Amino acid sequence: MSDWETIRLDHEEGVATLTVDRPDRLNALNVETLEAIEEALAEAEDEGARALVLTGAGDDAFVAGADISYMQDLSVAEAQAYAELGHRVADKIESFPAPVIAAINGYAFGGGCELALAADLRVASEDAIVGQTEIDLGIVPGWGGSQRLPRLVGDETARRLIFFGERIDAQDAHEHGLVGEVVASDQIDDHVADLAADLAAKPRYALAAAKETLNQAHETTQEAGLRYERRVWSGLFGTRDQREGMEAFLADREPDWE
């Protein structure tokens, strides 16, 4: 287990929980924190996590954004390196070989919103506030927001959110399709834990394959995506989980997944 100062990684019954732990800075993402998240994602994968929860420490923020005090005086080259680090982290969340749930338990602005966008599922507490707020800093989304947000909420809604830098509450985020559900603030931890446990109880390789094929829908043409789906689908035949799942169904019993 690695020793990080700005994040925590906990494992319990197949579920890894990655908590950004800078509550005094509203969990803002500096270089140290991004690098720690990148390492933690690799560790969670090595530990065989069957589901991953991404959240923030404290009562106020999921991740309030990138660290503005760090960004203020960056050169173009330094900003490029920072963008590449943020993109690597978001990409690794998106490609993590198990479902990732973002538990948005407070502010999720800028880079924090972008990390949530890279997750598979987003659950917001009723007092969460989200937004791509970079325009009011004189910049634009730099960790994937300009690409992932339109795919979730549609082109014009994404343009409005990014152009105006609007901060929207959890219910509006749900209506736009930015989050999948909204729950009471005092219930979000238990609710997300239940979701993650349900996912961790599913067949690991089929779930990873489902995530891969769904991600392909955003990366290629429909024709190529359908070819990819056929290969992945047929490749699961002969696996223990495929045999167990179908045997259990025919025997009318609960499956015993690997």
Secondary structure as UniProt FT lines:
FT   STRAND          7..12
FT   TURN            13..14
FT   STRAND          15..20
FT   HELIX           23..25
FT   TURN            26..27
FT   HELIX           31..46
FT   TURN            47..48
FT   STRAND          51..56
FT   STRAND          61..63
FT   HELIX           68..71
FT   TURN            72..73
FT   HELIX           76..95
FT   STRAND          100..104
FT   STRAND          107..109
FT   HELIX           111..118
FT   STRAND          121..125
FT   TURN            126..127
FT   STRAND          129..131
FT   HELIX           134..137
FT   HELIX           145..153
FT   HELIX           155..164
FT   STRAND          168..169
FT   HELIX           170..176
FT   STRAND          181..183
FT   HELIX           185..187
FT   HELIX           188..200
FT   HELIX           204..216
FT   TURN            217..219
FT   HELIX           222..235
FT   TURN            236..238
FT   HELIX           240..251
//
